[in-house]
Amino acid sequence: MGPSSNGEPVMVEGQFQSSDPSARVASFNSAPLCSPSLPKGALPDGNALLTRAGRWAGRVCGEFRSRATDGFDNLIWRTHTFEVSGRTRMREIKEEHPFRILAAISVAAFGLGMIVRAWRSRQS
């Protein structure tokens, strides 16, 4: 079955066929949105659909909150562990090698002083 002789759209293999563009638009606007063989009541009513969507959103939000809380707790624990191990290590270094710490501070201060002096000489 092809286009009719009077230019009206004709259904061919699930698609409307017509040479007139305005007839194509008209046929699209008149096409059914649901299959006519769909039994009445097959689609859920609006309240049930909204209830299911709300429950799904609640589950997703709860899961997201749970994962975010677990991740944040893990981050806090790792940060605290890093802080404690850093303090312990610094205490050991301070007691075992006090001159290394003084030398590191001296080198850092000297380097910072050189950088500041070079920066000030460029400013004037």
N, C-alpha and C positions, 0 to 999 in steps of 0.2 A: 504494500500500500504506500503510495507516494503522496506528494502534495495534490490537493484537489484542484480541479480546473477553475474553480471560482476564487482561488487565492486563500481559502480558509486553511488554518493549520491542521495537519493530520498527524496522529500519533503513529510513529514508525519505530519499532524496537525501543520503546521507552523514551523516545525523544520526539518533540514536535518538529515537523518539517514544513517550512514555508519559505517562499522567496521574498515575501514582503516583511521588512524589519518591524513595522508597526504590528503586524499580525503575530510575530514572535513574542513581542512584549505583551500583547493582549493574551496570548495563550499561556505565557508564564504567569501572569497575574491571575488567570482563572484556573490554573493547575491546582489540584488538591494537595494540601500540605502533608496529610497522612494517607496511608493506604486505605482505600475504602473497605478492604477486607478485614481491617483491624477491629476486633470485637469492642463493643462499647464497654467502658470501664477498665480497659486494658492498661491505660496509663494511670499512675497513682494520682490521687487528688493533691491539691496544692499544700494542704496542711501536713500530710504524711511526708511529702517530698521535703518541705522545709524542716520538719522534725528530724528526718534522716540526715539532712545536710547539717543541721545544728549539732547533732550528736557526733557526726564525723569531724566537724570543726573543733568540737570540744576535745575529742580524742587526740587530734593532731596537735592542738595547742598544749594539752597536758603532756604529750610525749616530747614536744619541743621544750617545754619548761623543764621537764625532768632531765633531758639531755644537757640543756644549758646549765642547770644547777650542778649536775655531776661534773661537767667540764670546768666550771668555775671553782668548785671544791677541789678538783684535781690540781688546777693552776695554783690555788692558794697553798695547798700542801707542798707542791714542788718548789714554790717560791720560798716557803718557810724552811724546807730542807736545804735548799741552796744557801740561804742566809746563815743557817746554823753551821753548815759545813764550812762556809767561807770564814765565819768568825773563828771557828776552831782552827782552821788552817792558818789564819793570820796570827792567832795567839801562839801557835807552834813556831812559826817563822820568827816572830818577835822574840821569843825566848831562845831559840837556837841560833839565829843569825841576826843580831841587832845591828851590826855594822852594814849589812846588806841593805837593810831598810833605810838607814841614814844615807847611804850612798845613792840609793834610788831616789830619795827625796831631793838630795842635792843636785843630781843630774837633771831631774824634772824642773827644779827651780831655775837652774842655769839655762836650760833650753827655753823655758818660758820667758826669762829675762832677755835672751837674745831675740826672740820673736817680737817682744814688745818694743825693744830698741829699734829693730829694723822697721817695724810698723810706724813708730813715731818719727823716724828720720824721713820716711816717705811722705808723711803728712805735712811736714814743714818745708 
